[in-house]
Amino acid sequence: MSQMKSSPLILKPRPQKVCLFYCEQLTELVNCVYLVSFMNHSKANSSYSPMH
């Protein structure tokens, strides 16, 4: 039963680490969206589509 007491601490992640992880993921997503949007604007007259 002694292991059951320390189990919740391992299962429960730190809010700071989770926030930092999501912040990094969000930053990558924003950079990707910005890059795709920039490419679409720069190639607006062309039929080239990076998504397909």
C-alpha positions as a Python dict, from the first residue, in 0.01 Angstrom:
ca = {
    (1, 'M'): (0, 0, 0),
    (2, 'S'): (300, 230, 36),
    (3, 'Q'): (338, 254, -343),
    (4, 'M'): (-22, 374, -379),
    (5, 'K'): (62, 691, -183),
    (6, 'S'): (341, 799, -419),
    (7, 'S'): (150, 699, -732),
    (8, 'P'): (-72, 1012, -761),
    (9, 'L'): (234, 1237, -752),
    (10, 'I'): (379, 1056, -1052),
    (11, 'L'): (52, 1048, -1245),
    (12, 'K'): (-19, 1415, -1179),
    (13, 'P'): (194, 1630, -1412),
    (14, 'R'): (332, 1967, -1313),
    (15, 'P'): (120, 2258, -1437),
    (16, 'Q'): (430, 2454, -1538),
    (17, 'K'): (566, 2171, -1750),
    (18, 'V'): (229, 2116, -1915),
    (19, 'C'): (189, 2487, -1984),
    (20, 'L'): (540, 2508, -2126),
    (21, 'F'): (475, 2202, -2345),
    (22, 'Y'): (153, 2349, -2484),
    (23, 'C'): (320, 2686, -2532),
    (24, 'E'): (590, 2521, -2745),
    (25, 'Q'): (330, 2326, -2942),
    (26, 'L'): (125, 2642, -2996),
    (27, 'T'): (434, 2832, -3109),
    (28, 'E'): (518, 2563, -3366),
    (29, 'L'): (158, 2561, -3485),
    (30, 'V'): (153, 2940, -3523),
    (31, 'N'): (485, 2934, -3711),
    (32, 'C'): (356, 2660, -3942),
    (33, 'V'): (29, 2843, -4010),
    (34, 'Y'): (215, 3168, -4068),
    (35, 'L'): (455, 3000, -4309),
    (36, 'V'): (175, 2832, -4506),
    (37, 'S'): (-23, 3156, -4512),
    (38, 'F'): (283, 3349, -4631),
    (39, 'M'): (344, 3093, -4908),
    (40, 'N'): (-21, 3108, -5015),
    (41, 'H'): (-10, 3489, -5031),
    (42, 'S'): (318, 3492, -5221),
    (43, 'K'): (188, 3232, -5469),
    (44, 'A'): (-169, 3363, -5490),
    (45, 'N'): (-158, 3388, -5869),
    (46, 'S'): (-15, 3038, -5908),
    (47, 'S'): (-207, 2709, -5897),
    (48, 'Y'): (57, 2561, -5663),
    (49, 'S'): (-93, 2439, -5336),
    (50, 'P'): (139, 2311, -5057),
    (51, 'M'): (-154, 2147, -4874),
    (52, 'H'): (-239, 1916, -5165),
}
